[in-house]
Amino acid sequence: MKIYGYCRISTQKQNIERQIRNILKDFPDAIIMEETFTGSIFQGRKELEKLIRFIQAGDTIVFDSVSRMSRNSEEGFALYEKLYNQGVELVFLKEPHINTATYRKTLQEKKISLNLNSGDEATDKLMKSILDALNDYIMTLVKKQIQLAFIQSQKEIDDLHQRTREGIETARRNGKQIGQKQGSTLHIRKKSPVKQLILKYSKTFNGSNSDKDVIAIINASPDPDDKSKKLHVSINTYYKYKAELKEAL
């Protein structure tokens, strides 16, 4: 049984390291799957799709929050239910009340079960139909809690986008600069040390290591500005920097 940590960011301004740190804090052996700059529905998330294809019953997927699984409540719940029925454990660090283990336990605790053997077939049949209806009702209530978590997550993101748009418009009306000035260059603090390591170790340049090995070396290297921390580069960013280095040669 394996534990996977799924992390996703959808804009360049977001930092995926916080999600990775949160997951590894509680699940230090988790295999981290990173997704960057994706759309809003899970079908468009290649790493998540890949994970869903090879995940096995008994395996666990850990999300920092339900919004990392899906920002669409309908599709998010459909995926939740699919993986639950496959025997995959789902963990949401910020919404533990909808973890599959909690869901399963709640159903077991609330499920009504009686030994129907009154000796009267008609009475037993009636009681069974009533118990089945009550159990279906309980299951519906528990499912509703999970659906509400996805709906709330979607609403929070929609509200955030609306506040961001309103803030940008307010700043624009007040004459503030929005975004970079034309012709300016964006400086990313960690870009230089990461590129230096790519040049040093990649077999494409001065080294003899594969891309996978170079990424591992980078992620194990200390941050030059804070020796207590490690550098980190996602796969997408690694290949972006590598392409930039090729163009500069």
Secondary structure, 3 states (H helix, E strand, C coil): CCEEEEEEECCCCCCCHHHHHHHHHHCCCCEEEEEECCCCCHHHCHHHHHHHHHCCCCCEEEECCHHHHCCCHHHHHHHHHHHHHCCCEEEECCCHHHCHHHHHHHHHHHCCCCCCCCCCHHHHHHHHHHHHHHHHHHHHHHHHHHHHHHHHHHHHHHHHHHHHHHHHHHHHHCCCCCCCCCCCCCCCCCHHHHHHHHHHHECCCCCCECHHHHHHHHHHCEECCEEEEECCCCHHHHHHHHHHHHHHC
